[in-house]
Amino acid sequence: MRGHRMSPWWGLAGFGAAVAVAALLGGLGVAGTADEYRGLDQPSWAPPSAVFGPVWTVLYVMIAVSGWLVWRRTGWSPALNWYAAQLVLNAIWTPIFFGFGQYGLALADIVVLWVLIGVTVWKFRPVSRVAAGLLLPYWAWVTFATALNSAIWLMNQ
């Protein structure tokens, strides 16, 4: 079924819900971890934990709108399979990093996440340049987060 046969607002709500689930998993994974984050050996360029919530809120809205824009044009398509895969890796990173303290495994997850975001941008671009563009700040943030994850993993072995 093509996406435009359904009310576009239901589609946006669906993408918002999917992203909210990913955010919720991440939020549960970091509940009460600000002290843990502060207690880690970190590079001098690591942001304070208070930065992550506002940044991720904006990024998650952009991620949801991006997926919705593609869905509106194609219905569920192979490009959205890549989108879903990266969203799953996004959701599990926080529990791996904070819940299990597996910084190396979290690094592997985020590197694959970074690649999948890139593939998603590439797949979205022919469908909607706006949708692809909405993912670029997310990709940039995950680039930074990958460097941070790597530094924390190396400094806390």
C-alpha positions in Angstrom: 0.0 0.0 0.0 1.4 3.4 -1.0 1.8 5.8 1.9 -0.4 8.6 0.4 -3.6 6.4 0.5 -3.6 6.7 4.3 -4.0 10.1 6.0 -0.6 11.7 6.0 -1.0 12.7 9.6 -1.4 9.0 10.7 1.8 8.3 8.8 3.6 11.1 10.6 2.2 9.8 13.9 3.5 6.3 13.1 7.0 7.6 12.3 6.9 9.7 15.5 5.9 6.7 17.5 8.7 4.6 16.0 11.3 7.3 16.8 9.8 7.8 20.3 10.3 4.0 21.0 13.9 4.3 20.0 14.3 7.5 22.2 12.5 5.8 25.1 14.8 2.8 25.0 17.7 5.2 25.0 16.2 7.2 27.8 15.6 4.2 29.9 19.2 3.2 29.2 20.5 6.5 30.5 18.2 7.0 33.4 20.3 7.8 36.4 23.6 7.6 34.5 24.7 11.2 34.6 27.0 10.4 37.5 28.3 7.3 35.6 29.1 9.5 32.6 30.8 12.1 34.7 32.8 9.4 36.4 34.3 8.1 33.2 37.7 9.2 31.9 36.8 11.4 29.0 38.5 13.6 26.5 38.6 17.3 27.1 36.1 17.9 24.3 33.4 15.7 25.8 30.1 17.6 26.4 28.3 17.6 29.7 25.5 15.1 30.0 22.9 17.9 30.0 23.7 18.5 26.3 22.5 15.1 25.1 18.8 15.4 25.8 18.1 18.6 23.9 20.3 17.6 21.0 18.6 14.2 20.7 15.1 15.7 21.0 15.8 17.9 17.9 17.4 15.0 16.0 14.6 12.6 16.7 12.1 15.0 15.4 14.1 15.4 12.2 14.6 11.6 11.9 10.8 11.1 12.2 10.0 13.8 9.6 12.6 12.4 7.3 11.2 8.9 7.3 7.7 10.3 6.9 8.6 12.4 3.9 10.0 9.3 2.1 7.0 7.2 3.1 4.6 9.8 1.7 6.3 9.5 -1.7 6.9 5.7 -1.9 4.9 3.9 0.8 7.0 1.4 2.6 10.1 1.0 0.3 13.5 -0.6 0.5 14.9 2.8 1.5 12.8 2.7 4.6 14.2 -0.8 5.5 17.6 0.9 5.8 15.9 3.6 7.9 14.4 1.0 10.2 17.7 -0.8 10.6 19.6 2.3 11.6 16.8 3.2 14.1 17.2 -0.2 15.7 21.0 0.3 16.1 20.3 3.7 17.5 17.9 2.3 20.1 20.3 -0.4 21.3 23.4 1.7 21.5 22.5 3.4 24.9 21.7 0.1 26.7 24.9 -1.4 25.4 27.0 1.6 26.4 25.4 2.5 29.7 23.3 -0.5 30.7 26.0 -3.1 30.1 29.1 -0.8 30.2 30.3 -2.5 27.0 32.1 0.5 25.4 33.8 -1.6 22.7 30.6 -3.3 21.7 28.8 0.1 21.7 31.6 1.4 19.4 31.0 -1.5 17.0 27.3 -0.7 17.1 27.7 3.0 16.5 30.2 2.4 13.6 27.6 0.2 11.8 24.9 2.8 12.7 27.1 5.5 11.1 27.3 3.4 7.9 23.6 2.7 7.9 22.7 6.4 8.3 24.9 7.1 5.3 23.2 4.4 3.2 19.8 5.8 4.3 20.8 9.3 3.2 22.0 7.9 -0.1 18.7 5.9 -0.6 16.5 8.9 0.5 18.2 11.5 -1.7 16.6 10.4 -5.0 13.2 10.2 -3.3 13.4 13.5 -1.3 16.4 15.8 -1.0 14.7 17.4 2.1 14.4 13.9 3.8 18.0 13.2 3.0 19.0 16.6 4.3 17.1 16.2 7.5 19.4 13.2 8.3 22.6 15.1 7.8 22.7 16.7 11.3 22.0 13.3 12.8 24.8 11.8 10.8 27.1 14.6 11.9 26.2 14.1 15.6 26.7 10.3 15.3 30.1 11.1 13.8 31.0 13.1 16.9 29.4 10.5 19.1 31.5 7.8 17.4 34.7 9.7 18.2 33.5 10.2 21.8 32.6 6.6 22.2 36.0 5.6 20.8 37.9 7.9 23.1 35.9 6.8 26.2 36.5 3.2 25.3 40.3 3.7 24.9 40.5 5.8 28.1 38.5 3.4 30.3 40.1 0.0 29.5 
